[in-house]
Amino acid sequence: MNIERTSEHSIDFCMLDYQCSYLPEKKTRMFYRYMRHASKEHVTELIRRGWRRFGCYFFHPICAGCSGCKSLRIDAENFTFSKSQRRVMKKNRDTLIYIRKPSMTRDHLDLYNRFHKHKSETSGWSYTPVNSHLYYENFVDGAHNFGKEVLYFIDERLVGVDLIDITDDGISSIYFYYDPDYSKYSLGTYSLLMQIQFARQLGLKWIYLGYWVEGCRSFAYKMNFRPMEILDGFPPLEEEPQWRLLA
C-alpha cells in the first residue's frame, strides 16, 4: 500500500492489485483519498470527475493496462419513463418512503446480510456478514450535510435501503440493497426512478450511476435509463470533465 499525505485534511493511497469483480480475468487497483471533512462543493467536483464515495473514502480505479470502467450519469431532466418503468411505479404505489441522514440499526444489518447472502447464492457474489463497525464506516460515516439514506417500507417492513449523495448538480448513487423476498416489486429499478423524481423536485439535472463495464452482466440494467452521458477516465480537478452523450 502506497500512502501520500496531500494536506492536513486528506490522505491519498492505493492498495495492491487484486482480482477484478467486474472482469474476473483481470486485476484491479483502486486509488483512494481519505477525507475526514469533505465539503459538498468539493464532493460535487469529485463526483463529476468519476470518483465514488464510501464513508470518508473517495476512490476510482487506476488499473494497469485496462480502462474498462466508464462513469455514467442519467439526464434526469429529460428522462422519459418507459411502459415497464411505469408498471414498476404502479406496483409500488403503496410503498412508503422516508429520506433522512444515514443511520444503522439491527434492521439495516439484517437486511444487508440477507441481500448479500441471496446474491452469493444466485449470482456468485462473495459473502461475509457485515458487522456494525464496517457498516458504519462505509455507509454512515462521512455523510455530513449531503449524504442521505432512502428507506423503503412495505407492510411496515423495511425492504430496501438506498444510500445517496445529494450534490450541487445531481444525485450520486452510492449503494442499494433490498429484501430478496420482495423481488417482485423490482425495488432496484424503483429506487432509481425515485432518485430521478427527487432530482427533478430539487431542480438537479443528473443521476450519477457509478461505473459501467462493457460485458459485465451486473451493470446491464443501467442501459435502461436513457438519455445518459458517459465519461472516459478520471480527469484532475484542474481539468473540466468531458462527458459525452451515450448513443
C-alpha positions in Angstrom: 0.0 0.0 0.0 1.4 3.4 -1.0 0.5 6.4 1.1 0.9 10.1 0.3 -0.3 12.9 2.6 -1.8 15.6 0.4 -2.8 18.0 3.1 -3.8 18.1 6.7 -7.3 17.2 5.7 -6.7 14.3 3.2 -4.5 11.3 2.7 -4.1 9.6 -0.7 -3.2 5.9 -1.0 -3.7 2.9 -3.2 -4.0 -0.8 -2.5 -2.1 -3.7 -4.1 -3.7 -5.3 -7.2 -6.5 -7.8 -6.6 -8.9 -9.8 -8.7 -11.5 -7.6 -10.5 -15.1 -8.3 -9.6 -16.3 -6.9 -12.9 -13.8 -8.6 -15.3 -12.6 -11.8 -13.4 -9.7 -12.4 -15.9 -8.2 -9.0 -14.9 -6.6 -7.4 -11.9 -7.7 -4.1 -10.4 -6.2 -1.4 -8.3 -8.1 1.4 -6.6 -6.8 4.9 -5.8 -8.2 6.2 -2.5 -8.5 9.7 -0.9 -9.4 9.7 2.8 -11.1 13.0 3.8 -12.5 13.4 7.3 -14.1 16.7 6.4 -15.3 17.0 2.8 -17.5 19.9 1.7 -20.5 19.4 -0.5 -18.8 21.6 -3.2 -15.7 19.5 -3.2 -17.6 16.3 -3.3 -19.6 17.7 -6.3 -16.4 18.2 -8.3 -15.0 14.8 -7.4 -18.3 13.0 -8.4 -18.4 15.0 -11.7 -14.9 13.5 -12.4 -15.9 9.9 -11.8 -15.0 9.4 -8.2 -17.1 7.3 -5.8 -17.6 7.6 -2.0 -17.9 5.1 0.8 -17.8 6.7 4.2 -14.8 9.1 4.3 -13.1 7.3 1.5 -13.3 8.6 -2.1 -11.9 6.3 -4.9 -11.6 5.4 -8.5 -9.8 2.6 -10.4 -6.2 3.0 -11.7 -5.9 -0.4 -13.2 -2.7 -1.2 -15.2 -3.5 -1.9 -18.9 -7.2 -1.5 -18.5 -9.6 1.4 -18.8 -12.9 -0.6 -18.9 -14.6 1.3 -16.1 -16.6 4.2 -17.5 -18.6 6.7 -15.4 -22.3 7.1 -16.3 -24.9 9.7 -15.4 -28.6 9.9 -16.3 -30.1 13.0 -17.6 -32.9 13.2 -15.1 -34.3 16.5 -16.6 -35.0 14.8 -20.0 -35.7 11.2 -18.8 -38.9 9.6 -20.1 -40.5 6.7 -18.2 -40.9 3.5 -20.3 -44.0 1.4 -20.1 -42.2 -1.2 -17.9 -40.9 1.5 -15.6 -44.4 2.9 -15.2 -45.6 -0.6 -14.2 -42.9 -0.7 -11.6 -44.1 2.7 -10.2 -47.7 1.3 -10.1 -46.6 -1.9 -8.3 -45.0 0.3 -5.6 -47.9 2.8 -5.2 -48.3 1.7 -1.5 -44.6 1.5 -0.8 -43.7 4.1 1.9 -40.5 6.2 1.5 -38.5 8.0 4.2 -35.4 10.2 3.5 -33.1 11.0 6.3 -29.5 11.1 7.4 -27.8 7.7 7.1 -28.2 5.5 10.2 -27.5 2.0 11.4 -30.0 -0.3 13.1 -30.3 -4.1 13.6 -32.8 -4.0 10.7 -30.2 -2.4 8.5 -27.6 -5.0 9.2 -30.0 -7.9 8.9 -31.4 -6.7 5.6 -27.9 -6.0 4.2 -26.7 -9.5 5.1 -29.8 -11.2 3.8 -29.4 -9.4 0.5 -25.7 -10.4 0.1 -26.3 -14.0 1.1 -29.0 -14.1 -1.6 -26.6 -12.6 -4.1 -23.9 -15.2 -3.2 -26.4 -18.0 -3.9 -27.8 -16.6 -7.1 -25.0 -14.5 -8.7 -21.8 -15.9 -7.2 -21.0 -12.9 -5.0 -18.5 -13.5 -2.2 -20.3 -13.3 1.1 -19.0 -12.3 4.5 -21.6 -11.0 7.0 -21.2 -7.3 7.7 -20.6 -6.1 11.2 -21.7 -2.8 12.8 -18.2 -1.3 12.6 -17.8 -1.9 8.8 -21.3 -0.8 8.0 -20.9 2.4 9.9 -17.6 3.1 8.3 -18.9 2.5 4.7 -22.5 3.9 4.9 -23.0 6.2 7.9 -19.6 8.0 8.5 -18.7 10.9 6.2 -22.3 11.7 5.1 -22.1 15.3 6.5 -24.8 17.5 5.1 -25.0 15.8 1.7 -25.3 12.1 2.4 -28.8 10.6 2.8 -30.5 7.2 3.1 -33.8 6.5 1.4 -35.8 3.8 3.3 -38.4 1.7 1.6 -41.2 0.1 3.6 -43.9 -2.4 2.5 -46.4 -3.7 5.0 -44.5 -1.8 7.8 -41.4 -3.8 7.0 -38.0 -2.3 5.9 -37.5 -3.8 2.4 -34.9 -1.5 0.8 -32.2 1.0 1.7 -30.7 3.4 -0.9 -27.6 5.4 0.1 -27.1 8.5 -1.9 -25.2 11.8 -2.0 -27.1 15.0 -3.0 -24.5 17.2 -4.7 -24.8 20.6 -6.3 -25.8 19.3 -9.7 -27.3 15.9 -9.1 -27.7 12.8 -7.0 -24.9 10.2 -6.7 -26.0 6.6 -6.2 -23.8 5.0 -3.6 -25.4 1.7 -2.8 -28.8 0.0 -2.8 -29.8 -3.3 -1.1 -33.2 -4.9 -0.6 -35.1 -7.8 0.8 -35.0 -10.7 -1.8 -38.4 -11.8 -0.6 -39.8 -8.7 -2.2 -38.1 -9.1 -5.6 -41.5 -8.9 -7.4 -41.6 -5.2 -6.6 -38.4 -4.5 -8.7 -37.1 -2.3 -5.9 -33.7 -1.7 -7.6 -35.5 -0.1 -10.6 -37.9 1.7 -8.4 -35.2 3.2 -6.3 -33.5 4.7 -9.4 -36.9 6.0 -10.7 -37.4 7.7 -7.3 -33.9 9.2 -7.5 -35.0 10.8 -10.8 -38.1 12.1 -9.2 -36.2 13.5 -6.2 -33.7 15.2 -8.6 -36.5 16.9 -10.5 -38.1 18.1 -7.3 -34.7 19.6 -6.2 -34.0 21.1 -9.6 -31.0 18.9 -10.2 -30.1 17.6 -13.6 -28.0 14.4 -13.1 -28.1 11.0 -11.5 -24.5 9.7 -11.2 -24.7 6.0 -11.6 -21.2 5.0 -10.9 -19.4 2.7 -13.3 -20.3 0.7 -16.3 -18.1 -2.1 -17.8 -18.9 -3.5 -21.2 -19.8 -7.2 -20.9 -20.4 -7.1 -17.2 -23.9 -8.5 -16.5 -24.3 -6.8 -13.2 -24.3 -3.4 -15.0 -26.7 -4.3 -17.8 -29.7 -2.6 -16.0 -28.1 0.8 -16.3 -28.7 0.9 -20.0 -32.4 1.1 -19.4 -32.2 4.7 -18.1 -31.6 7.0 -21.0 -30.7 9.6 -22.0 -27.4 9.3 -20.3 -23.8 10.5 -20.6 -20.5 8.7 -20.3 -17.1 9.8 -19.1 -13.8 8.4 -20.1 -11.1 8.4 -17.4 -10.9 10.4 -14.2 -9.7 14.0 -15.0 -7.9 16.0 -12.3 -9.7 18.9 -10.5 -7.9 21.5 -12.7 -9.5 20.0 -15.8 -13.1 20.2 -16.9 -14.6 16.7 -17.3 -15.7 15.9 -20.9 -19.0 14.0 -20.6 -20.5 12.8 -23.9 -23.9 11.6 -24.9 -24.1 7.8 -24.9 -25.6 6.7 -28.3 
